[in-house]
């Protein structure tokens, strides 16, 4: 897909993903709107947007400034700013202590639906990614 003239190629298979960068968050303006996955955005849920990780995927986001860490489910696309690595829900940002705009974080991928599904069910559909 292309956003603001930049092409993004979402990953389809599980691969290790660890990246340091800047996180932002989104809240009231998008609360109740549809996410890329089709579900309704809930600013109080532990979710996030990522430009290329499969939907759904789970990542651990750590704030190195205070050592706080959360696990979020990727259910949306974004952020579409070149200097940001993840867009957190309001709840996730609050737990990490990053509500004052943007903050440095480390993002580490834990799993995805397809990876965990293939382990449990050999005939699991790959189309969910």
Phi and psi in degrees as GROMACS dihedral restraints (atoms count N, CA, C in turn):
[ dihedral_restraints ]
;  ai    aj    ak    al  type     phi  dphi    fc
    3     4     5     6     1  -124.2    20    10
    4     5     6     7     1   130.6    20    10
    6     7     8     9     1  -133.6    20    10
    7     8     9    10     1   128.5    20    10
    9    10    11    12     1    51.9    20    10
   10    11    12    13     1    38.7    20    10
   12    13    14    15     1    78.3    20    10
   13    14    15    16     1     1.7    20    10
   15    16    17    18     1  -107.7    20    10
   16    17    18    19     1   134.2    20    10
   18    19    20    21     1   -92.2    20    10
   19    20    21    22     1   134.7    20    10
   21    22    23    24     1  -119.7    20    10
   22    23    24    25     1   133.6    20    10
   24    25    26    27     1  -116.3    20    10
   25    26    27    28     1    99.0    20    10
   27    28    29    30     1   -60.8    20    10
   28    29    30    31     1   140.1    20    10
   30    31    32    33     1   -69.5    20    10
   31    32    33    34     1   144.8    20    10
   33    34    35    36     1  -110.2    20    10
   34    35    36    37     1   -23.6    20    10
   36    37    38    39     1  -113.8    20    10
   37    38    39    40     1   156.7    20    10
   39    40    41    42     1   -69.2    20    10
   40    41    42    43     1   131.8    20    10
   42    43    44    45     1  -147.0    20    10
   43    44    45    46     1   154.7    20    10
   45    46    47    48     1   -63.7    20    10
   46    47    48    49     1   139.2    20    10
   48    49    50    51     1  -142.0    20    10
   49    50    51    52     1   117.2    20    10
   51    52    53    54     1  -140.8    20    10
   52    53    54    55     1   122.4    20    10
   54    55    56    57     1  -144.5    20    10
   55    56    57    58     1   140.4    20    10
   57    58    59    60     1  -105.9    20    10
   58    59    60    61     1   142.0    20    10
   60    61    62    63     1   177.7    20    10
   61    62    63    64     1  -155.7    20    10
   63    64    65    66     1  -105.7    20    10
   64    65    66    67     1   136.7    20    10
   66    67    68    69     1  -107.8    20    10
   67    68    69    70     1   147.2    20    10
   69    70    71    72     1  -126.2    20    10
   70    71    72    73     1   178.9    20    10
   72    73    74    75     1  -142.1    20    10
   73    74    75    76     1   160.1    20    10
   75    76    77    78     1  -134.8    20    10
   76    77    78    79     1   144.9    20    10
   78    79    80    81     1  -137.3    20    10
   79    80    81    82     1  -116.3    20    10
   81    82    83    84     1   -53.5    20    10
   82    83    84    85     1   -41.5    20    10
   84    85    86    87     1   -57.0    20    10
   85    86    87    88     1   -32.7    20    10
   87    88    89    90     1  -105.8    20    10
   88    89    90    91     1    -7.2    20    10
   90    91    92    93     1   -58.5    20    10
   91    92    93    94     1   126.6    20    10
   93    94    95    96     1    89.7    20    10
   94    95    96    97     1    -7.4    20    10
   96    97    98    99     1   -85.9    20    10
   97    98    99   100     1   159.8    20    10
   99   100   101   102     1   -75.9    20    10
  100   101   102   103     1   138.4    20    10
  102   103   104   105     1   -89.6    20    10
  103   104   105   106     1   175.5    20    10
  105   106   107   108     1   -57.2    20    10
  106   107   108   109     1   -33.9    20    10
  108   109   110   111     1   -76.1    20    10
  109   110   111   112     1   -11.6    20    10
  111   112   113   114     1    99.3    20    10
  112   113   114   115     1   -13.6    20    10
  114   115   116   117     1   -81.1    20    10
  115   116   117   118     1   163.9    20    10
  117   118   119   120     1   -81.6    20    10
  118   119   120   121     1   130.2    20    10
  120   121   122   123     1   -69.4    20    10
  121   122   123   124     1   129.0    20    10
  123   124   125   126     1  -119.4    20    10
  124   125   126   127     1   108.6    20    10
  126   127   128   129     1   -64.2    20    10
  127   128   129   130     1   -13.7    20    10
  129   130   131   132     1   -96.8    20    10
  130   131   132   133     1     1.6    20    10
  132   133   134   135     1   -91.8    20    10
  133   134   135   136     1   157.9    20    10
  135   136   137   138     1   -89.3    20    10
  136   137   138   139     1    78.6    20    10
  138   139   140   141     1  -130.5    20    10
  139   140   141   142     1   172.6    20    10
  141   142   143   144     1  -159.5    20    10
  142   143   144   145     1   165.5    20    10
  144   145   146   147     1  -110.9    20    10
  145   146   147   148     1   138.8    20    10
  147   148   149   150     1  -140.2    20    10
  148   149   150   151     1   141.4    20    10
  150   151   152   153     1   -71.0    20    10
  151   152   153   154     1   -28.0    20    10
  153   154   155   156     1  -131.2    20    10
  154   155   156   157     1   -15.9    20    10
  156   157   158   159     1   -67.6    20    10
  157   158   159   160     1   146.7    20    10
  159   160   161   162     1   -59.7    20    10
  160   161   162   163     1   149.7    20    10
  162   163   164   165     1  -106.7    20    10
  163   164   165   166     1   120.7    20    10
  165   166   167   168     1   -87.1    20    10
  166   167   168   169     1   151.6    20    10
  168   169   170   171     1  -136.2    20    10
  169   170   171   172     1   162.6    20    10
  171   172   173   174     1  -121.4    20    10
  172   173   174   175     1   134.6    20    10
  174   175   176   177     1  -132.7    20    10
  175   176   177   178     1   151.5    20    10
  177   178   179   180     1   -99.9    20    10
  178   179   180   181     1   126.2    20    10
  180   181   182   183     1  -112.1    20    10
  181   182   183   184     1   126.8    20    10
  183   184   185   186     1  -120.2    20    10
  184   185   186   187     1   134.8    20    10
  186   187   188   189     1   -94.8    20    10
  187   188   189   190     1   107.6    20    10
  189   190   191   192     1   -66.7    20    10
  190   191   192   193     1   -20.6    20    10
  192   193   194   195     1   -68.5    20    10
  193   194   195   196     1   -32.3    20    10
  195   196   197   198     1  -127.6    20    10
  196   197   198   199     1    -2.5    20    10
  198   199   200   201     1    78.5    20    10
  199   200   201   202     1     0.0    20    10
  201   202   203   204     1   -73.2    20    10
  202   203   204   205     1   147.2    20    10
  204   205   206   207     1  -142.2    20    10
  205   206   207   208     1   143.0    20    10
  207   208   209   210     1  -136.5    20    10
  208   209   210   211     1   157.3    20    10
  210   211   212   213     1  -108.3    20    10
  211   212   213   214     1   128.6    20    10
  213   214   215   216     1  -126.9    20    10
  214   215   216   217     1   155.1    20    10
  216   217   218   219     1   -99.3    20    10
  217   218   219   220     1   128.6    20    10
  219   220   221   222     1   -77.6    20    10
  220   221   222   223     1   118.7    20    10
  222   223   224   225     1  -133.6    20    10
  223   224   225   226     1     9.3    20    10
  225   226   227   228     1  -149.0    20    10
  226   227   228   229     1   166.6    20    10
  228   229   230   231     1  -104.0    20    10
  229   230   231   232     1   149.3    20    10
  231   232   233   234     1   132.7    20    10
  232   233   234   235     1  -178.0    20    10
  234   235   236   237     1   -72.7    20    10
  235   236   237   238     1   156.0    20    10
  237   238   239   240     1  -109.1    20    10
  238   239   240   241     1    39.5    20    10
  240   241   242   243     1  -112.8    20    10
  241   242   243   244     1   132.8    20    10
  243   244   245   246     1   -62.2    20    10
  244   245   246   247     1   -22.9    20    10
  246   247   248   249     1   -94.8    20    10
  247   248   249   250     1     5.8    20    10
  249   250   251   252     1  -116.9    20    10
  250   251   252   253     1   144.4    20    10
  252   253   254   255     1  -106.2    20    10
  253   254   255   256     1   -21.0    20    10
  255   256   257   258     1  -158.0    20    10
  256   257   258   259     1   148.4    20    10
  258   259   260   261     1  -114.4    20    10
  259   260   261   262     1   115.4    20    10
  261   262   263   264     1   -93.5    20    10
  262   263   264   265     1   152.4    20    10
  264   265   266   267     1   -68.1    20    10
  265   266   267   268     1   163.2    20    10
  267   268   269   270     1   -55.7    20    10
  268   269   270   271     1   -45.0    20    10
  270   271   272   273     1   -61.8    20    10
  271   272   273   274     1   -44.7    20    10
  273   274   275   276     1   -64.8    20    10
  274   275   276   277     1   -43.4    20    10
  276   277   278   279     1   -62.8    20    10
  277   278   279   280     1   -39.4    20    10
  279   280   281   282     1   -63.6    20    10
  280   281   282   283     1   -44.6    20    10
  282   283   284   285     1   -66.1    20    10
  283   284   285   286     1   -29.5    20    10
  285   286   287   288     1   -84.9    20    10
  286   287   288   289     1   -12.7    20    10
  288   289   290   291     1    75.6    20    10
  289   290   291   292     1    38.4    20    10
  291   292   293   294     1  -122.3    20    10
  292   293   294   295     1    32.2    20    10
  294   295   296   297     1   -77.9    20    10
  295   296   297   298     1    -5.2    20    10
  297   298   299   300     1   -90.8    20    10
  298   299   300   301     1    38.4    20    10
  300   301   302   303     1   110.3    20    10
  301   302   303   304     1  -121.8    20    10
  303   304   305   306     1  -109.0    20    10
  304   305   306   307     1   157.3    20    10
  306   307   308   309     1  -153.0    20    10
  307   308   309   310     1   151.3    20    10
  309   310   311   312     1   -70.4    20    10
  310   311   312   313     1   139.7    20    10
  312   313   314   315     1  -144.5    20    10
  313   314   315   316     1   166.4    20    10
  315   316   317   318     1  -117.9    20    10
  316   317   318   319     1   133.2    20    10
  318   319   320   321     1  -113.8    20    10
  319   320   321   322     1   124.9    20    10
  321   322   323   324     1  -127.7    20    10
  322   323   324   325     1   123.0    20    10
  324   325   326   327     1   -72.4    20    10
  325   326   327   328     1   135.7    20    10
  327   328   329   330     1  -102.1    20    10
  328   329   330   331     1   -53.2    20    10
  330   331   332   333     1  -164.9    20    10
  331   332   333   334     1   176.4    20    10
  333   334   335   336     1  -137.8    20    10
  334   335   336   337     1   166.2    20    10
  336   337   338   339     1   -57.5    20    10
  337   338   339   340     1   -47.9    20    10
  339   340   341   342     1   -63.9    20    10
  340   341   342   343     1   -41.6    20    10
  342   343   344   345     1   -64.1    20    10
  343   344   345   346     1   -45.9    20    10
  345   346   347   348     1   -72.4    20    10
  346   347   348   349     1   -33.5    20    10
  348   349   350   351     1   -67.4    20    10
  349   350   351   352     1   -43.3    20    10
  351   352   353   354     1   -62.7    20    10
  352   353   354   355     1   -32.5    20    10
  354   355   356   357     1   -68.7    20    10
  355   356   357   358     1   -37.5    20    10
  357   358   359   360     1   -83.5    20    10
  358   359   360   361     1   -39.5    20    10
  360   361   362   363     1  -132.9    20    10
  361   362   363   364     1   111.4    20    10
  363   364   365   366     1   -58.7    20    10
  364   365   366   367     1   -28.5    20    10
  366   367   368   369     1   -99.3    20    10
  367   368   369   370     1    21.0    20    10
  369   370   371   372     1   -64.3    20    10
  370   371   372   373     1   140.7    20    10
  372   373   374   375     1   -66.3    20    10
  373   374   375   376     1   137.2    20    10
  375   376   377   378     1   -89.3    20    10
  376   377   378   379     1    -5.9    20    10
  378   379   380   381     1   -73.2    20    10
  379   380   381   382     1    -9.8    20    10
  381   382   383   384     1   -71.4    20    10
  382   383   384   385     1   -21.9    20    10
